[in-house]
Amino acid sequence: MGTQEINHCVSTSRRAFVSPKDMKELLQCPVCYDFMNHPIYQCCNGHTICLSCKLRMENKCPSCKQQMDDDIRCLILEKMAELVKVGCEYEEYGCHEIIPYCKKRKHEDSCDFRPYNCPHSTLGCCVDGDISTLVSHLTNDHMTKIINNSNFQRRFPIAYLRHDQSCSTWMPCVSHCFGEYFYFHAEATFIKDVAPVYMAFVYFMGKEMDACKYRYSLEIEGNGRKFIFEGIPQSLRENRKRIKDRGDALIVMRSLPHFLEQETRTRCLKIAVQIWKI
């Protein structure tokens, strides 16, 4: 092969694009089925395995059962993992990044196009997708109310918590304003198992970097008292437990709603919600 042919092959290989499906058989661990990365080990028969599974299998090859005590590295696959570029798993959602295979997991863990989990995922719902898919899912499958306004009120029955309950979620709603969607969440819950409280906050249904462009307030009043919480809506990607642990929400102690509503016969907590763009 001549020099020009070699240069052509090298140049072509540098531009080559390999999809995740094409790389699956070569770089997928036979035990955990995750993509292997440096270091990659092999047995004396050439079967490969990732480091964590090698330790889990107690140095025994899962394919031929041979011992792998010699720690033989598969350098060719490690080199491939460094040189090969692949597409993002979330290409169907709009990500067209071409990234080194060795950085694939890191990219996808923070990819702006990764799908959003349904807000009811903590209750067992496994649906995910882009925002339009989630809005349709929430309205059709969870009967969530859509409010086309940035100012609205919600009434919730005051729940008496039993100590064997972890939380009781009230009927949420979605606000459509400023061309975006916001998810209002309220629940009766325990904070760090100390005392039952009522908690409410607003999710921004979009990217973290866009959530900071908005502010919201939650207001409750009654019996001559008024309580207001103002904050930044958290992205729908934010874990609800972290929000609860930080206390980044309107938090009302158990007895307060009864005190605020003692002038009425209905045991409801009325919350006024306002969302604005800064």
N, C-alpha and C positions, 0 to 999 in steps of 0.2 A: 504494500500500500504506500503510495507516494505521500510527500509532505502535505500537498494541497488537500488530498483526500482525508488525511488525518485531521488537519485543521478544520475541514468542513464537518467532520463527524463530531469533533469537540464543540465547535460552534453550535451545531444542531442540538447536541445533547444539553448545552446550557440553556437553550431556549425551550427544551422539551417540557411539556406540562403533563403531569400525571395526576389523575383524579384519585380521591381517597379510595374508591372502589378498586382501582387498579393496584394500589399498594396494599390492599387488605391482606391478601394471602401471604405476602412476604413479611410484612411488618406487624402482623397481629399476633399477640401472645396466644398460644393454644389453651391457656388455662383461664386467664381473666378476660380474654378477647379484647383487651385494650391494645392500642398501638404501642409497640415497644420503642423505647428510646435508650440512649446511652446510659448504662452499659447493657449490652445484649449478650447473653451466654448461649453456648451450644454444647450438646453432648458429643461423644466420640463418633456418633453416627450422623451428626450435622443438624439435629433437631434443635430449634432455638426456643428461648424462654426469657421473660423479663426477670429482673433482679428480685422483685418482691415475691413473684411466684416461685422462683428457684428456692428461696428461703422457705416459703410456705410448703413446698413439696419435699422439703428436707433433702435437697440436692439430688433428687431422683427425677430423671427425664419423664415427663408425662406421656410421651409418645412411645418410647421403647423400654422404659423402666430402667435404663442404665444409670449408674451413679455418675454424678457430675462434680466430683470432689476436686477436679483439677482446675476448675474455674477457667475453662476455655472460652475466650471471647470470640464473638462473630464480628470481626472487624469490618467485613464487607457490608453487612447490614447497618452497622453503626455509621459507616461512611455514607451510605445511601440516605440514612436519616438526616445527615448534615447537608447533603448536596441537593436532594430531591425537593422540589417545590410542589405544593399541592394547593387545591382550592379549599376555601372555608366550607365547613359542614353546613353553614347557614346561607349558602348561595341562593337557595330558593326564596329566602326572605329578603334578598337584596345585596348581600355582601359579595363583592367580586374581587376580594383580596387574593393575591397569589403569595403564599408564605412558605418559608423553609419548613420542611416537615418537622424538624426538631422543635419549632416554635408553634406548632399547630395548636396544641392543647392550651398554651398560655394565651394565644390569640382568641380562641373560641370561648375561653372562660370569661373574657371581657368584651367580646364582640358586640358592637352596638346593634347588630341585626339578629342576635340570638332571640328565640321566641320567648314570650312572656308566659308565665304560669297563670292559670286561672286564680283569682283571689280566694276561691273556695278550695284551693289545693290542700290546705290544712284540714279540711273536712273530707278529703278523699277524692276530690275531682282531679283527674289526670289530664285535662284538656290544656293545650298550650297553643300558641300561635302569635301572629302579629296583632296589633291593636284592633283593627277592624274585625278580625276573626273573634277576638275575645268579647268585643261589644255585642256582636251577634249571638255568641254563645251565652253571655250573661242574660240577655233579654229573652232568648228563646228557651234556654234550658233551666236557668235559675230564676226566671220571671223578675229580673231586676228592673226597676223603674228608671227610665231615662228622663232627666230634667234638663230642658234647654234653657238654662239660666245660670248665672253665676251667683245668684242670691236665692236661697230657698230655706224652708224650715222642715224639720223632721220631728215626728213625735214617736217616742218609744215607750212601751210598757215597762214599768219598773219591776225588775226581776229580783226575787229573793233567792240568793245563792245558797246552795247546800255545799257543805265542805267536801263532798265527793264529786263536785263538778269542777272542771278546769276552766270552762268559759261557756257563755251563752251568747251567741251572735244574733243581733237584731237584723231586721230587714235593711240591707244596704241600698244605695242608689248610685247612679252614674250621672254626673253633671257634664253637659256638653256646652262649652263656652270657649271663646277666643280661638275657635278652630281646633280645640283639644278636648280630651276626655279626662275627667277626674272621678275617682271612685271614693265615695264616702263610706267609711266603715265605723261601726259602733258595736260595742259588746260589753257585757257584764263579765268580769273576769277576776282572777287573783293576780296580784303583782308580787312575784317571788314568794308566793304562798304565805303572805303576811296577812292581808285582809282583802275582802271582796271590794271591788271598786267598779265604777262605770268608766269606760274609756272610749274616746272617739278621735279619729284623725282622718286626714284626706290623703289618698294616693294620687300621684300624677301618673296617668297611663301613657308612659313614654320613657325616653332616655333620661338618665341621671343628670346629664349636662343641661337638659332643657327644663328640668323640674325647678331649678334655682331661679328661673325667670318669673316665678309666680309666688304669691303669698295667699294665706287663707286665715280666716278667723272662725272660731266656734264660740257661740255665746249662749249661756243659759241664764234665766232670770226668773224671779218670782218672790212673793212675800217681801218685796222691798229690797231684794238683793240681786246682784248681777255679777256673773263670772265670765271672763273672756280669755280665751287662749288664742294666740296668734303664732303661726309657724310657717315653715316652708314645706310644701307637700313632698312627701317621699316618693321616689320612683317605685313603680309597681314591682321592680326587681328587689326592693328592700325587704328583708325578712321581717315578718310581723313580730316575731319574738324579740328581735333586737330593738324595734321601736318601743315595745312594751317595757323591756328592761331599761332603756334609756329614759323612759317617761316622757318621750317626745310626742305628747298628745294631750287632749283635754282629759284630765283625770278627776273624777268626782267620787268622793268617799261615799260609802253605802247609805249613810243616814241623810246626806244633804238633799238628794232629790225629793225625799218625803217632806223635808222641811220647806223646800221651795214651793212645792205643790200642795201645801196643807190647806190653802184657801179653796182648792177645787176638789171635786169628788173623784176625778179620774187620776189613777196612779200612772201618770205618764211624765216622761222627761222630754221637754221640748228644747230642741237645739236649733239655733239660727246659724246658717252656714253662709259665709261670703268668701268668694274667690276673686282675686284681682291680679293683674299683670303689672310688673314693675318695670 
